[in-house]
């Protein structure tokens, strides 16, 4: 059975994932919209930066974040100057690391959904004197609903399963930075295979259920057709 310590790590993990997913949607939505529509020379480099966590070892990203957020890092010095201390080995450090590592899983589905919409619906909204913001809220967001669902679910579940980044930036502090992936590692390292099975099994069931809901919703949702 799951111990109280295991339940605490699950609660902390879902808290980190929920906050990180909210931030990723707030940042990723305008970023994906800009990347979809811009012809700027910066489009390629920014796309590469966003997608970098897909190919970069998590420990590499975690290491550089740890350096930046540490007492001698640029971010660490700034947060110390503000009187906030350092973000390394803290809850908010975990959130920042999770946002950066899982961002491609939010931005790329949104880009695909926005690209499917095309220009015609926006041109029609413009003829009705809708502002760009009104057009986005009233036209783009409803048509891109499957993309938003996919982005939210993939961003959340990917954050729940993180290991390398959260271990580097957060360490293994009980009730503070010890997330479920680290707790499973602790059980295995201590040869507590029964406890590891329970916790890993919970994640397996959770991940399968969430993905099943995702594909069911996508099948039932009308998908925006591209306009020429």
MITORKOL-569114 format. One line per 2 residues: number of its first residue (from 1); their letters; for each residue x, y, z of N, C-alpha, C, O. Coordinates in nm, 3 decimals. Each point is the difference from the previous one (the first is absolute). Example, Ala and Ser with C-alpha at 12.3 -4.5 7.8 and 13.67 -1.06 7.14 Angstrom:
residues 2
1> AS> 1.319/-0.569/0.780/-0.089/0.119/0.000/0.090/0.120/0.000/0.104/-0.002/0.066 ~ -0.139/0.107/-0.138/0.082/0.119/0.006/-0.077/0.109/0.073/0.051/0.111/0.017
***
This chain:
residues 228
1> XX> 0.084/-0.120/0.000/-0.084/0.120/0.000/0.087/0.125/0.000/0.119/-0.005/0.034 ~ -0.180/0.115/-0.072/0.071/0.127/-0.001/0.014/0.054/0.142/-0.098/0.004/0.075
3> XX> 0.218/0.035/-0.038/0.023/0.058/0.131/-0.039/0.148/-0.001/-0.026/0.057/-0.105 ~ 0.023/0.003/0.223/-0.031/0.143/0.008/0.106/0.082/-0.072/-0.030/0.105/-0.058
5> XX> 0.154/-0.152/0.061/0.108/0.069/-0.071/-0.021/-0.007/-0.151/0.025/0.097/-0.071 ~ -0.071/-0.213/0.022/-0.029/-0.014/-0.142/-0.114/0.092/-0.042/0.004/0.062/-0.106
7> XX> -0.107/-0.053/0.190/-0.113/0.088/-0.030/0.042/0.146/-0.003/-0.048/0.078/-0.082 ~ 0.139/-0.042/0.173/0.051/0.137/0.001/0.075/0.033/-0.129/-0.012/0.110/-0.053
9> XX> 0.091/-0.208/0.004/0.074/0.025/-0.125/-0.096/0.011/-0.118/0.023/0.079/-0.092 ~ -0.130/-0.158/0.093/-0.099/0.010/-0.107/-0.068/0.136/0.001/-0.019/0.063/-0.104
11> XX> -0.018/-0.017/0.224/-0.066/0.130/0.013/0.092/0.112/-0.047/-0.043/0.090/-0.072 ~ 0.170/-0.096/0.112/0.096/0.102/-0.041/0.021/-0.003/-0.152/0.010/0.105/-0.064
13> XX> -0.003/-0.225/0.008/0.021/-0.015/-0.144/-0.115/0.061/-0.079/0.023/0.073/-0.096 ~ -0.147/-0.102/0.137/-0.116/0.055/-0.070/-0.009/0.152/0.019/-0.048/0.071/-0.089
15> XX> 0.093/-0.023/0.203/0.001/0.145/0.024/0.098/0.069/-0.094/-0.032/0.102/-0.060 ~ 0.152/-0.160/0.048/0.100/0.055/-0.093/-0.051/-0.006/-0.143/0.010/0.097/-0.075
17> XX> -0.066/-0.213/0.037/-0.048/-0.017/-0.137/-0.114/0.095/-0.033/-0.006/0.055/-0.110 ~ -0.085/-0.036/0.205/-0.113/0.091/-0.023/0.045/0.143/-0.020/-0.045/0.068/-0.092
19> XX> 0.135/-0.021/0.179/0.049/0.137/-0.012/0.083/0.017/-0.127/-0.013/0.100/-0.070 ~ 0.098/-0.198/0.039/0.083/0.008/-0.119/-0.085/0.001/-0.126/0.028/0.075/-0.094
21> XX> -0.132/-0.157/0.089/-0.087/-0.007/-0.118/-0.073/0.132/-0.021/-0.015/0.045/-0.114 ~ -0.032/0.015/0.222/-0.067/0.130/-0.010/0.094/0.105/-0.059/-0.039/0.076/-0.089
23> XX> 0.162/-0.072/0.140/0.099/0.097/-0.050/0.034/-0.029/-0.146/0.011/0.093/-0.081 ~ 0.006/-0.221/0.047/0.034/-0.036/-0.138/-0.110/0.041/-0.098/0.030/0.044/-0.111
25> XX> -0.156/-0.058/0.150/-0.110/0.040/-0.088/-0.004/0.152/-0.016/-0.027/0.051/-0.109 ~ 0.054/0.022/0.218/-0.001/0.146/-0.006/0.113/0.053/-0.088/-0.018/0.096/-0.074
27> XX> 0.135/-0.159/0.084/0.114/0.043/-0.080/-0.003/-0.063/-0.139/0.028/0.066/-0.099 ~ -0.062/-0.194/0.094/0.007/-0.075/-0.124/-0.104/0.040/-0.103/0.025/-0.012/-0.120
29> XX> -0.142/0.060/0.163/-0.104/0.037/-0.095/0.042/0.118/-0.088/-0.004/-0.013/-0.123 ~ 0.043/0.128/0.180/0.045/0.109/-0.089/0.127/-0.035/-0.076/0.019/0.044/-0.114
31> XX> 0.069/-0.123/0.176/0.123/-0.040/-0.069/-0.031/-0.087/-0.120/0.055/0.022/-0.108 ~ -0.143/-0.121/0.125/-0.037/-0.088/-0.112/-0.072/0.078/-0.109/0.020/-0.026/-0.119
33> XX> -0.105/0.122/0.158/-0.071/0.082/-0.098/0.098/0.084/-0.082/-0.013/0.010/-0.122 ~ 0.111/0.048/0.190/0.101/0.082/-0.070/0.083/-0.087/-0.093/0.026/0.039/-0.114
35> XX> 0.016/-0.156/0.161/0.081/-0.089/-0.083/-0.077/-0.050/-0.122/0.059/-0.024/-0.105 ~ -0.189/0.009/0.119/-0.082/-0.048/-0.111/-0.016/0.106/-0.109/-0.005/-0.033/-0.118
37> XX> -0.002/0.160/0.158/-0.036/0.105/-0.094/0.117/0.087/-0.045/-0.010/0.070/-0.102 ~ 0.121/-0.072/0.175/0.109/0.092/-0.032/0.084/-0.047/-0.118/0.011/-0.119/-0.028
39> XX> 0.049/0.215/-0.039/0.098/-0.028/-0.104/0.138/0.052/0.042/0.091/0.012/-0.082 ~ -0.078/0.018/0.211/0.124/0.057/0.052/0.116/-0.099/-0.013/-0.019/-0.121/0.003
41> XX> 0.139/0.176/-0.017/0.119/-0.084/-0.005/0.026/-0.069/0.133/0.076/-0.096/0.007 ~ -0.140/0.145/0.099/0.016/-0.060/0.132/-0.084/-0.126/0.018/0.015/-0.071/0.100
43> XX> -0.104/0.043/-0.194/-0.090/-0.114/0.015/0.077/-0.132/0.015/-0.030/-0.080/0.088 ~ 0.129/0.058/-0.174/0.077/-0.124/0.005/0.075/-0.017/0.131/-0.013/-0.104/0.064
45> XX> 0.093/0.204/-0.022/0.072/-0.014/0.127/-0.091/-0.020/0.121/0.030/-0.080/0.088 ~ -0.143/0.154/-0.084/-0.090/-0.014/0.115/-0.068/-0.136/-0.002/-0.018/-0.061/0.106
47> XX> -0.020/0.012/-0.224/-0.054/-0.136/-0.010/0.101/-0.102/0.052/-0.037/-0.094/0.070 ~ 0.163/0.114/-0.105/0.105/-0.092/0.044/0.018/0.005/0.151/0.019/-0.103/0.065
49> XX> -0.025/0.223/-0.008/0.014/0.014/0.146/-0.115/-0.068/0.072/0.020/-0.070/0.099 ~ -0.142/0.091/-0.149/-0.118/-0.061/0.062/0.009/-0.152/-0.004/-0.034/-0.068/0.097
51> XX> 0.081/0.013/-0.212/0.006/-0.145/-0.018/0.125/-0.063/0.060/0.011/-0.123/0.003 ~ 0.083/0.203/0.044/0.127/-0.052/0.049/-0.015/-0.108/0.108/0.073/-0.098/-0.004
53> XX> -0.166/0.113/0.101/-0.014/-0.105/0.102/-0.038/-0.138/-0.055/0.017/-0.100/0.069 ~ -0.068/0.095/-0.194/-0.036/-0.130/-0.058/0.124/-0.084/-0.030/-0.009/-0.123/-0.001
55> XX> 0.122/0.187/-0.024/0.121/-0.073/-0.037/0.112/0.016/0.104/0.097/-0.076/-0.001 ~ -0.111/0.174/0.089/0.104/0.026/0.099/-0.019/-0.092/0.120/-0.112/-0.013/0.049
57> XX> 0.220/-0.051/0.000/-0.014/-0.082/0.122/-0.055/0.085/0.115/0.048/0.111/0.021 ~ -0.145/-0.162/0.054/-0.059/0.079/0.109/0.103/0.049/0.101/-0.013/0.109/0.055
59> XX> 0.117/-0.190/-0.029/0.100/0.040/0.098/0.080/0.122/-0.047/0.048/0.077/0.082 ~ -0.035/-0.060/-0.214/0.072/0.117/-0.052/-0.080/0.126/0.029/0.054/0.098/0.050
61> XX> -0.184/-0.101/-0.082/-0.086/0.114/0.029/-0.004/0.026/0.151/0.009/0.114/0.044 ~ -0.023/-0.221/0.035/-0.005/0.015/0.144/0.128/0.058/0.056/-0.004/0.081/0.093
63> XX> 0.118/-0.121/-0.148/0.129/0.051/0.047/0.012/0.150/-0.023/0.039/0.073/0.091 ~ -0.072/-0.028/-0.212/0.012/0.143/-0.029/-0.101/0.083/0.079/0.029/0.112/0.040
65> XX> -0.147/-0.167/-0.018/-0.097/0.070/0.084/0.051/0.010/0.144/-0.018/0.102/0.066 ~ 0.081/-0.209/-0.019/0.055/0.000/0.135/0.109/0.106/0.013/0.007/0.071/0.100
67> XX> 0.079/-0.060/-0.203/0.105/0.102/0.002/-0.060/0.140/-0.001/0.043/0.088/0.075 ~ -0.144/-0.066/-0.160/-0.061/0.133/-0.010/-0.075/0.039/0.126/0.001/0.117/0.040
69> XX> -0.068/-0.215/0.023/-0.081/0.030/0.117/0.077/-0.008/0.131/-0.052/0.041/0.104 ~ 0.174/-0.091/-0.107/0.081/-0.012/0.120/0.044/0.136/0.051/-0.023/0.102/-0.065
71> XX> 0.087/-0.099/0.182/0.042/0.128/0.062/0.092/0.083/-0.089/0.000/0.123/0.009 ~ 0.079/-0.189/-0.095/0.094/0.073/-0.086/-0.055/0.024/-0.140/0.066/0.067/-0.080
73> XX> -0.184/-0.119/0.050/-0.058/0.016/-0.133/-0.069/0.134/-0.017/-0.028/0.070/0.097 ~ 0.001/-0.035/-0.221/-0.065/0.128/-0.031/-0.138/0.008/0.065/-0.033/0.100/0.064
75> XX> -0.046/-0.205/-0.081/-0.134/-0.001/0.059/0.008/-0.006/0.152/-0.076/0.068/0.069 ~ 0.169/-0.148/-0.017/0.015/-0.012/0.145/0.039/0.132/0.065/-0.052/0.035/0.106
77> XX> 0.143/0.038/-0.168/0.040/0.131/0.054/-0.117/0.098/-0.003/-0.019/0.079/0.093 ~ -0.059/-0.086/-0.201/-0.115/0.092/-0.011/-0.105/-0.031/0.106/-0.051/0.091/0.065
79> XX> 0.017/-0.219/-0.048/-0.102/-0.035/0.099/0.050/0.026/0.142/-0.078/0.035/0.088 ~ 0.208/-0.053/-0.065/0.057/0.036/0.130/-0.010/0.150/0.025/-0.029/0.044/0.111
81> XX> 0.055/0.034/-0.217/-0.009/0.146/0.011/-0.143/0.044/0.032/-0.021/0.099/0.070 ~ -0.076/-0.175/-0.122/-0.140/0.029/0.030/-0.042/-0.049/0.138/-0.111/0.029/0.046
83> XX> 0.200/-0.103/0.020/-0.032/-0.055/0.131/-0.080/-0.128/-0.004/-0.060/-0.040/0.099 ~ 0.060/-0.026/-0.216/-0.078/-0.123/-0.016/0.083/-0.126/0.020/-0.054/-0.111/-0.002
85> XX> 0.185/0.125/0.021/0.086/-0.116/0.008/0.026/-0.056/-0.138/-0.025/0.067/-0.100 ~ 0.075/-0.189/0.094/0.025/-0.064/-0.129/-0.115/-0.093/-0.035/-0.067/-0.055/0.087
87> XX> 0.047/0.037/-0.217/-0.108/-0.088/-0.047/0.043/-0.146/-0.006/-0.085/-0.090/-0.005 ~ 0.216/0.065/0.006/0.048/-0.138/-0.002/-0.046/-0.072/0.126/0.000/0.057/0.109
89> XX> -0.040/-0.184/-0.125/-0.047/-0.084/0.110/-0.122/0.061/0.070/-0.013/-0.004/0.122 ~ -0.076/0.061/-0.205/-0.124/0.056/0.052/-0.115/-0.043/-0.089/0.021/-0.047/-0.112
91> XX> -0.143/0.063/0.162/-0.119/-0.036/-0.077/-0.008/0.080/-0.129/-0.028/-0.055/-0.107 ~ 0.053/0.186/0.116/-0.010/0.084/-0.118/0.112/-0.027/-0.100/-0.018/0.020/-0.121
93> XX> 0.131/-0.064/0.171/0.106/-0.044/-0.091/-0.045/-0.121/-0.080/0.030/-0.011/-0.119 ~ -0.101/-0.082/0.185/-0.056/-0.116/-0.071/-0.098/0.044/-0.108/0.000/-0.054/-0.110
95> XX> -0.084/0.151/0.143/-0.100/0.048/-0.096/0.067/0.060/-0.122/-0.039/-0.028/-0.113 ~ 0.141/0.111/0.135/0.071/0.064/-0.112/0.068/-0.105/-0.087/-0.009/0.005/-0.123
97> XX> 0.077/-0.100/0.187/0.064/-0.106/-0.076/-0.100/-0.083/-0.079/0.027/-0.039/-0.114 ~ -0.143/0.013/0.174/-0.103/-0.078/-0.068/-0.058/0.075/-0.119/-0.028/-0.059/-0.104
99> XX> 0.010/0.190/0.120/-0.053/0.082/-0.110/0.095/-0.005/-0.120/-0.044/-0.021/-0.113 ~ 0.172/0.039/0.138/0.097/0.002/-0.108/0.013/-0.137/-0.066/0.014/-0.010/-0.122
101> XX> -0.019/-0.097/0.202/0.019/-0.134/-0.054/-0.122/-0.050/-0.075/0.014/-0.074/-0.097 ~ -0.133/0.111/0.140/-0.122/-0.052/-0.063/-0.062/0.094/-0.101/-0.100/-0.034/-0.062
103> XX> 0.157/0.152/0.043/-0.058/0.098/-0.091/-0.025/-0.052/-0.141/-0.103/0.033/-0.058 ~ 0.193/-0.114/-0.002/-0.029/-0.050/-0.136/-0.129/-0.078/-0.010/-0.064/0.000/-0.104
105> XX> 0.024/-0.068/0.212/-0.120/-0.082/-0.002/-0.127/0.085/0.006/-0.110/-0.051/-0.020 ~ 0.126/0.180/0.046/-0.112/0.093/-0.003/0.003/0.083/-0.128/-0.103/0.016/-0.067
107> XX> 0.219/0.036/0.032/0.010/0.090/-0.115/-0.027/-0.073/-0.131/-0.073/0.051/-0.085 ~ 0.130/-0.169/0.067/-0.013/-0.068/-0.130/-0.143/-0.043/-0.032/-0.042/0.017/-0.115
109> XX> -0.036/-0.073/0.209/-0.140/-0.029/-0.034/-0.080/0.127/-0.032/-0.088/-0.002/-0.086 ~ 0.118/0.111/0.155/-0.069/0.126/-0.028/0.037/0.053/-0.138/-0.085/0.050/-0.073
111> XX> 0.213/-0.060/0.038/0.042/0.042/-0.133/-0.074/-0.078/-0.109/-0.048/0.057/-0.098 ~ 0.038/-0.188/0.118/-0.069/-0.084/-0.099/-0.147/0.039/-0.011/-0.056/0.006/-0.110
113> XX> -0.007/0.021/0.225/-0.141/0.037/-0.001/-0.021/0.136/-0.066/-0.094/0.018/-0.077 ~ 0.181/0.078/0.106/-0.012/0.132/-0.061/0.023/-0.005/-0.151/-0.067/0.068/-0.077
115> XX> 0.163/-0.150/0.036/0.031/-0.011/-0.143/-0.118/-0.058/-0.077/-0.020/0.033/-0.117 ~ -0.058/-0.120/0.181/-0.116/-0.062/-0.066/-0.111/0.101/-0.029/-0.081/-0.021/-0.090
117> XX> 0.078/0.130/0.165/-0.111/0.095/-0.013/0.011/0.081/-0.129/-0.099/0.025/-0.068 ~ 0.220/0.016/0.036/0.019/0.080/-0.120/-0.039/0.146/0.019/-0.025/0.044/0.112
119> XX> 0.021/0.031/-0.223/-0.022/0.145/0.006/-0.146/0.040/-0.023/-0.041/0.108/0.044 ~ -0.036/-0.191/-0.111/-0.134/0.041/-0.041/-0.091/0.036/0.117/-0.068/0.103/-0.008
121> XX> 0.062/-0.181/0.117/-0.087/0.040/0.112/0.039/0.135/0.060/-0.087/0.078/0.038 ~ 0.218/-0.049/-0.030/0.044/0.127/0.054/-0.033/0.116/-0.093/-0.035/0.108/0.046
123> XX> 0.046/-0.132/-0.176/-0.036/0.104/-0.097/-0.150/0.029/0.007/-0.042/0.115/-0.013 ~ -0.037/-0.219/0.032/-0.145/0.019/0.013/-0.033/0.080/0.126/-0.087/0.087/-0.002
125> XX> 0.158/-0.117/0.112/-0.022/0.074/0.125/0.042/0.145/-0.015/-0.064/0.090/0.055 ~ 0.172/-0.066/-0.130/0.048/0.137/-0.020/-0.101/0.083/-0.078/-0.016/0.119/0.026
127> XX> -0.054/-0.182/-0.123/-0.101/0.074/-0.076/-0.118/0.041/0.088/-0.073/0.093/-0.033 ~ 0.056/-0.163/0.145/-0.105/0.036/0.096/0.052/0.095/0.107/-0.066/0.023/0.102
129> XX> 0.186/0.031/-0.126/0.063/0.098/0.087/0.039/-0.057/0.136/0.003/0.072/0.100 ~ 0.025/-0.199/-0.095/0.049/-0.060/0.124/0.147/0.034/0.017/0.077/-0.003/-0.097
131> XX> -0.038/0.035/0.220/0.140/0.029/0.027/0.080/-0.130/-0.003/-0.059/-0.108/0.010 ~ 0.191/0.116/-0.023/0.080/-0.124/0.001/-0.024/-0.083/0.126/-0.006/-0.123/-0.008
133> XX> -0.008/0.188/0.123/-0.025/-0.074/0.124/-0.136/-0.068/-0.003/-0.013/-0.117/0.037 ~ -0.089/0.190/-0.082/-0.134/-0.058/-0.011/-0.001/-0.118/-0.097/-0.064/-0.103/0.026
135> XX> 0.136/0.118/-0.136/0.006/-0.108/-0.099/0.065/-0.124/0.061/-0.043/-0.112/-0.025 ~ 0.148/0.134/0.103/0.069/-0.114/0.060/-0.090/-0.072/0.099/-0.010/-0.123/0.000
137> XX> -0.057/0.202/0.086/-0.084/-0.060/0.105/-0.126/-0.065/-0.059/-0.039/-0.109/0.041 ~ -0.023/0.176/-0.136/-0.129/-0.046/-0.053/0.010/-0.100/-0.114/-0.090/-0.080/-0.021
139> XX> 0.201/0.086/-0.053/0.014/-0.086/-0.118/0.108/-0.106/0.019/-0.025/-0.119/-0.014 ~ 0.146/0.164/0.047/0.114/-0.092/0.004/-0.013/-0.101/0.113/0.017/-0.120/-0.021
141> XX> -0.046/0.168/0.141/-0.002/-0.091/0.116/-0.105/-0.111/-0.014/0.032/-0.115/0.028 ~ -0.155/0.145/-0.070/-0.096/-0.110/-0.018/0.044/-0.100/-0.107/-0.015/-0.121/0.018
143> XX> 0.071/0.171/-0.129/0.043/-0.091/-0.106/0.123/-0.082/0.042/0.019/-0.112/-0.047 ~ 0.062/0.168/0.136/0.121/-0.068/0.044/-0.020/-0.079/0.129/0.097/-0.039/0.064
145> XX> -0.221/0.017/-0.025/-0.029/-0.069/0.126/0.072/-0.136/0.013/0.056/-0.028/0.106 ~ -0.056/-0.057/-0.211/0.074/-0.128/0.013/0.148/0.022/0.029/0.062/-0.077/0.073
147> XX> -0.005/0.182/-0.132/0.141/0.029/0.026/0.024/0.041/0.144/0.100/-0.039/0.059 ~ -0.191/0.118/-0.003/0.014/0.041/0.140/-0.015/-0.119/0.094/0.072/-0.011/0.100
149> XX> -0.165/-0.079/-0.131/-0.017/-0.120/0.083/0.127/-0.085/-0.004/0.049/-0.044/0.104 ~ 0.003/0.022/-0.224/0.121/-0.079/-0.015/0.118/0.064/0.072/0.075/-0.068/0.070
151> XX> -0.059/0.200/-0.086/0.111/0.070/0.063/-0.007/-0.009/0.152/0.101/-0.025/0.066 ~ -0.220/0.046/-0.010/-0.015/-0.003/0.145/0.030/-0.138/0.056/0.069/-0.014/0.101
153> XX> -0.122/-0.089/-0.166/0.017/-0.136/0.051/0.145/-0.047/-0.016/0.057/-0.057/0.093 ~ 0.002/0.082/-0.210/0.139/-0.043/-0.019/0.095/0.077/0.090/0.094/-0.057/0.054
155> XX> -0.118/0.188/-0.038/0.084/0.079/0.089/-0.008/-0.048/0.144/0.102/-0.011/0.068 ~ -0.223/-0.019/-0.022/-0.018/-0.046/0.138/0.064/-0.137/0.022/0.076/-0.018/0.095
157> XX> -0.108/-0.077/-0.182/0.051/-0.136/0.020/0.152/-0.008/-0.017/0.066/-0.076/0.070 ~ -0.012/0.155/-0.162/0.145/0.000/-0.016/0.069/0.056/0.123/0.106/-0.048/0.039
159> XX> -0.165/0.149/0.023/0.055/0.057/0.122/-0.005/-0.101/0.114/0.093/-0.010/0.079 ~ -0.203/-0.066/-0.070/-0.012/-0.101/0.105/0.111/-0.104/-0.010/0.048/-0.049/0.101
161> XX> -0.009/0.015/-0.223/0.099/-0.105/-0.020/0.145/0.045/-0.002/0.088/-0.082/-0.022 ~ -0.060/0.210/0.045/0.137/0.049/-0.006/0.087/-0.060/0.109/-0.047/-0.030/0.110
163> XX> 0.174/0.012/-0.142/0.094/-0.052/0.100/0.131/0.078/0.001/0.037/0.058/0.102 ~ 0.033/-0.055/-0.216/0.134/0.059/-0.002/0.002/0.146/0.038/0.082/0.041/0.082
165> XX> -0.172/0.039/-0.141/-0.001/0.143/0.027/-0.035/0.028/0.145/0.067/0.079/0.067 ~ -0.174/-0.144/-0.018/-0.044/0.029/0.137/0.101/-0.048/0.103/0.012/0.060/0.107
167> XX> 0.060/-0.168/-0.137/0.101/-0.048/0.094/0.117/0.097/0.006/0.055/0.025/0.108 ~ -0.016/0.031/-0.222/0.113/0.092/-0.003/-0.035/0.133/0.065/0.079/0.053/0.078
169> XX> -0.195/0.001/-0.108/-0.036/0.133/0.048/-0.066/-0.003/0.137/0.007/0.098/0.075 ~ -0.071/-0.211/-0.041/-0.074/-0.005/0.126/0.061/-0.090/0.105/-0.027/0.017/0.119
171> XX> 0.108/-0.111/-0.160/0.058/-0.092/0.097/-0.103/-0.102/0.047/-0.086/-0.045/-0.076 ~ 0.097/0.010/0.203/-0.082/-0.109/0.055/-0.044/0.036/0.141/0.024/-0.076/0.094
173> XX> -0.088/0.192/-0.080/-0.040/0.049/0.132/-0.144/-0.039/0.028/-0.090/0.041/-0.073 ~ 0.064/-0.120/0.179/-0.137/-0.045/0.029/-0.094/0.118/0.021/0.035/0.099/0.064
175> XX> -0.157/-0.112/-0.120/-0.107/0.099/0.013/0.035/0.137/-0.057/-0.071/0.098/0.024 ~ 0.179/-0.091/-0.100/0.040/0.128/-0.058/0.034/-0.013/-0.147/-0.053/0.074/-0.083
177> XX> 0.140/-0.168/0.048/0.037/-0.018/-0.140/0.000/-0.147/-0.043/0.032/-0.030/-0.116 ~ -0.066/-0.061/0.205/0.000/-0.142/-0.036/-0.128/-0.035/-0.074/-0.106/-0.015/0.062
179> XX> 0.116/0.002/-0.194/-0.115/-0.033/-0.081/-0.007/-0.151/-0.020/0.087/-0.074/0.046 ~ -0.192/0.028/-0.114/-0.028/-0.142/-0.004/0.108/-0.079/-0.073/0.032/-0.111/0.041
181> XX> 0.025/0.165/-0.148/0.104/-0.073/-0.072/0.123/-0.021/0.087/0.064/-0.105/-0.006 ~ -0.031/0.204/0.086/0.114/-0.012/0.093/-0.032/-0.100/0.110/0.087/-0.076/0.044
183> XX> -0.212/0.076/0.001/-0.038/-0.094/0.105/0.007/-0.145/-0.049/0.042/-0.089/0.075 ~ -0.081/0.065/-0.200/0.014/-0.135/-0.056/0.147/-0.040/-0.004/0.034/-0.113/0.035
185> XX> 0.051/0.204/-0.076/0.144/-0.026/-0.002/0.051/-0.033/0.140/0.082/-0.090/0.017 ~ -0.131/0.162/0.084/0.041/-0.027/0.138/-0.039/-0.142/0.043/0.078/-0.070/0.064
187> XX> -0.201/0.029/-0.101/-0.046/-0.134/0.037/0.086/-0.107/-0.067/0.039/-0.099/0.063 ~ -0.009/0.118/-0.190/0.081/-0.099/-0.072/0.141/-0.005/0.057/0.057/-0.108/0.017
189> XX> -0.001/0.224/0.014/0.135/0.005/0.055/0.008/-0.071/0.135/0.102/-0.058/0.035 ~ -0.213/0.064/0.041/-0.006/-0.066/0.131/-0.049/-0.144/-0.011/-0.025/-0.064/0.102
191> XX> 0.010/0.014/-0.224/-0.050/-0.136/-0.027/-0.141/-0.020/0.051/-0.039/-0.112/0.034 ~ -0.038/0.221/-0.027/-0.140/-0.008/0.043/-0.088/-0.014/-0.125/-0.073/0.092/-0.037
193> XX> 0.082/-0.209/-0.024/-0.066/-0.019/-0.128/-0.152/0.001/0.011/-0.069/0.043/-0.092 ~ 0.016/-0.091/0.202/-0.145/-0.001/0.017/-0.055/0.142/0.002/-0.100/0.029/-0.066
195> XX> 0.165/0.060/0.142/-0.042/0.141/0.005/0.017/0.067/-0.136/-0.084/0.079/-0.043 ~ 0.193/-0.113/-0.025/0.023/0.056/-0.133/-0.108/-0.045/-0.098/-0.045/0.078/-0.084
197> XX> 0.004/-0.207/0.095/-0.106/-0.052/-0.088/-0.130/0.078/0.021/-0.066/0.036/-0.097 ~ 0.030/-0.010/0.222/-0.125/0.070/0.027/0.003/0.140/-0.060/-0.096/0.042/-0.066
199> XX> 0.204/0.030/0.088/0.009/0.137/-0.047/0.011/0.006/-0.153/-0.066/0.081/-0.064 ~ 0.149/-0.168/0.008/0.014/-0.004/-0.146/-0.131/-0.044/-0.066/-0.037/0.050/-0.106
201> XX> -0.032/-0.144/0.170/-0.128/-0.046/-0.054/-0.104/0.111/-0.002/-0.078/0.011/-0.094 ~ 0.078/0.071/0.198/-0.092/0.114/0.003/0.027/0.095/-0.116/-0.093/0.049/-0.064
203> XX> 0.220/-0.023/0.038/0.035/0.089/-0.112/-0.037/-0.063/-0.134/-0.044/0.069/-0.092 ~ 0.063/-0.201/0.082/-0.034/-0.069/-0.124/-0.149/0.009/-0.028/-0.041/0.030/-0.112
205> XX> -0.041/-0.055/0.214/-0.146/0.008/-0.016/-0.042/0.143/-0.030/-0.084/0.024/-0.086 ~ 0.144/0.072/0.157/-0.032/0.141/-0.022/0.033/0.042/-0.143/-0.082/0.063/-0.067
207> XX> 0.201/-0.098/0.020/0.043/0.041/-0.133/-0.088/-0.062/-0.108/-0.040/0.067/-0.095 ~ 0.009/-0.197/0.111/-0.085/-0.067/-0.098/-0.139/0.063/-0.003/-0.056/0.023/-0.107
209> XX> 0.000/0.003/0.225/-0.134/0.057/0.008/-0.006/0.138/-0.064/-0.093/0.031/-0.074 ~ 0.193/0.051/0.104/0.003/0.136/-0.056/0.012/-0.004/-0.152/-0.069/0.075/-0.070
211> XX> 0.156/-0.162/0.018/0.016/-0.009/-0.145/-0.125/-0.057/-0.066/-0.036/0.041/-0.110 ~ -0.030/-0.136/0.177/-0.125/-0.053/-0.054/-0.105/0.108/-0.010/-0.072/0.009/-0.099
213> XX> 0.062/0.075/0.203/-0.094/0.113/-0.002/0.036/0.096/-0.113/-0.087/0.051/-0.070 ~ 0.218/-0.026/0.055/0.046/0.092/-0.105/-0.045/-0.048/-0.138/-0.061/0.077/-0.075
215> XX> 0.090/-0.203/0.042/-0.033/-0.049/-0.133/-0.151/-0.013/-0.020/-0.049/0.015/-0.112 ~ -0.024/-0.042/0.220/-0.146/-0.006/-0.010/-0.057/0.138/-0.029/-0.089/0.016/-0.084
217> XX> 0.143/0.086/0.156/-0.047/0.137/-0.021/0.034/0.050/-0.140/-0.081/0.067/-0.064 ~ 0.202/-0.100/0.016/0.040/0.046/-0.132/-0.086/-0.064/-0.109/-0.030/0.063/-0.101
219> XX> -0.008/-0.188/0.123/-0.085/-0.069/-0.098/-0.140/0.062/-0.003/-0.063/0.009/-0.105 ~ 0.016/0.034/0.224/-0.135/0.055/0.008/-0.006/0.147/-0.038/-0.106/0.050/-0.039
221> XX> 0.220/0.021/0.049/0.001/0.144/-0.027/0.012/0.025/-0.149/0.075/-0.068/-0.069 ~ -0.150/0.167/0.018/0.016/0.037/-0.142/0.136/0.065/-0.019/0.037/0.091/0.074
223> XX> 0.035/-0.135/-0.172/0.132/0.052/-0.029/-0.010/0.108/-0.107/-0.065/-0.019/-0.102 ~ 0.131/0.133/0.127/-0.004/0.108/-0.096/0.065/-0.043/-0.131/0.108/-0.059/0.000
225> XX> -0.174/0.087/-0.108/0.054/-0.035/-0.131/0.083/0.118/-0.053/-0.036/0.115/0.024 ~ 0.143/-0.142/-0.095/0.082/0.108/-0.053/-0.073/0.076/-0.110/-0.074/-0.057/-0.081
227> XX> 0.098/0.189/0.080/-0.059/0.084/-0.105/0.108/0.044/-0.096/0.110/0.036/0.041 ~ -0.141/-0.039/-0.164/0.095/0.039/-0.103/0.003/0.153/-0.013/0.074/0.054/-0.082
***
